[in-house]
Each structure stands twice: as C-alpha cells, then as structure tokens.
Amino acid sequence: MTRGRVLVTGGAGYIGSHTCKALARAGIEPVVYDDLSNGHAEAVRWGPLIQGDVRDRDRLAGAMSSHAVSGVIHFAGLIEVGRSMHRPDLYWDHNVNGVAAVLSAMRSADVGRLIFSSTAAVYGTPAGLSALSETDVLNPINPYGDSKLAGEKMIAASCVAFGLEAVALRYFNASGADPEGELGEAHDPETHLIPLAIEAALTGSRPLTVFGQDFPTTDGSCVRDYIHVADLARAHVLALGLDTISRGFEAMNLGRGRGTSVLDVIEAVGRACGRPPAYAVGPRRAGDPPILVADPARAMKRLNWAPEFADFQAIVDTAVAWRRSRRFDASTPLPAAA
Ligand code: UDP
C-alpha cells in the first residue's frame, strides 16, 4: 500500500537514492527528478525517473502536478567545496536558482512541504572546538556553503510569505553505502575522501593526497563528523512526516556528534581493505575549516532519530563492501586480482 508520492530532486545521486529506498520502505513512492549529470539511472529503482534540469521551473511544476506529489525533497545541486572556490558562478546558478525554481513550482502546483539538503558548510570556521548546534553563527567560508545558506534563507522566507512548511537538514559528512549492497557512492570524478582512500587501498592506482597536516587538531589533519548515508536517509523520511514544523521552518544538524580525522579515516580504510592506502601529505584545500562536528541533539529530539551506525569502522566497512561488489560506476573497475 502506498502512502502517497514525493518528488525527489537529485534522487539518482548518492544521498538521494538511499533516501528513495527509505521512502519506499515507508510506503511512500519516490518520483525522481534528476538530470543524470552526477546521478545514475541504475540507482532509480523505487519509482519513476523524470529527466530534467532543477532550474527548469515549468518542468518541475509539471512533474509535481502530473504525479500528484504531497511533498518535495530537494537534493539536486552541486556539492564540492573545492570546485566551488574555482567556479562560484556555477554554485550560485545551480544551488540558488535551483531552490528558486523548486519553490516557485511548489507554489504553483500547491505542494506544501519541503525537505532541503543543507550542509555543515553553512557554519564556516567554528570559533571554538565544541560541537556545532543550529543556533551557532552561520558564516560560510566557501561559495558552496554560501549558496546553501542562501537556499535556506529563501526557503525560510517562503515559509513566512506563502505558508510553506520546510525542514533544512544540515548534513555533516555523508559516508558508507546501503547495508544491503544495492547502492553506494559513485561520483565521477570522485573527490570525496572515503571512496578515494578505498580506491587507493584496493587498486593502488592513485595515491591519496591528505589536504594539509598543519591544522590545529590532534594529528594535524582535518576533523569531520562522518554519518552513515542510511541514517541520513531515514532522517528525511521522519522530517517529511513531522506533525508540526515550528514557525514553518526548522534547520537540523545530522551527524554522529563525533570527530574523525583524515588520518583516522585512512587507518579505518586500511583495516577494512586488508591493506593501507598509499598517501602523501599535500597543501591544504582552499575552503576547508579544520574541524566540523555536529551536535545532533535537535534532530534526535524532533525526529525521534538516532544514528544506527554509531561506530566509524562499521560505516567504512559498508563502503568497502559496496566497492568490492560495485553495481554502477563510471570509473575503472577493480582489477580481477583485487
Ligand atoms: N580530503 C583529503 N584528501 C582528499 C579528499 C578530501 O584530505 O583527496 C579531506 C578534506 O580536506 C576534508 C575531508 O577529507 O577535510 C573530507 O572531505 P570530502 O571532500 O570527503 O568532504 P567535504 O568535507 O568536502 O564535504
């Protein structure tokens, strides 16, 4: 039995596809809207796929009306901090105009609830070393974070202006793969730490570069809060079903509340793969704050949610398992001997 339909922009991507699986499990049909520039058609399995640009307001409104969706989860957008420093124009275009088009389409198709993919990058460089809560200062230090914060502000204003209800979920570092092995992380080109470290360990093809070891952290490398993608996915389904959204708009951090350094990641990947990835220490990547760790208390309370993957090694193990049996990816397959 289905409990309605939801439009999922970017539903063919990494977090989007895991969320579609979680929606289907909850009896909600995901209608994926994706231009497949980064997503994979093979990852769309639980509902229809509409190919379209997220800035195309009319096509979005048509998809919302023709599938009679009751809500929208908006993932589609550009996500790389490093690239955003070199192409801020693209980030403002896709991420800000994308939100504007989604909001305008929702208004004309009379769809009242939105869950928005936001990010820890909205906080910028935290002043202290303690975990970040939603009331901390929002001061992004890269165009990716700027564009996501602009999206949040546009959404919050729309909640006041035309009665929309919305939740912005601020992800820390999405990681891992579907525990059942159906989905995983496959960007092309890949820029994320965990898949690159796995690739380096399993194929030895390209040594990993650690972006800076001169940060004010215990081992000098950047510290991030890695959260399993299936835990993120579940949080979206719960946010969609919230009875009331306080003042129409709420922002919530999604993380485990624990910091893991780049060198810790390399060690965990080495354990999961049975051999360590080769790496060299390089310069810092522009736009990277030293530490980003969530205080996820608000999401835990409001969504009655807690990460099921509390242990970092278990998260990495799911990513390695998926890479070993990879179902879809544009890049080179593993050599037979690996
Ligand atoms: N990182 C790294 N080498 C890489 C890719 C990433 O040292 O090849 C570091 C990066 O500086 C950051 C962390 O790993 O501190 C996570 O980066 P990623 O790009 O995976 O996610 P982001 O935090 O940018 O969303």
Boltz pocket constraint, residues with backbone or C-beta under 6 A from the ligand:
constraints:
  - pocket:
      binder: B
      contacts: [[A, 79], [A, 81], [A, 82], [A, 172], [A, 173], [A, 191], [A, 192], [A, 193], [A, 194], [A, 196], [A, 208], [A, 209], [A, 210], [A, 211], [A, 212], [A, 222], [A, 223], [A, 224], [A, 262], [A, 285], [A, 288], [A, 289]]
      max_distance: 6.0
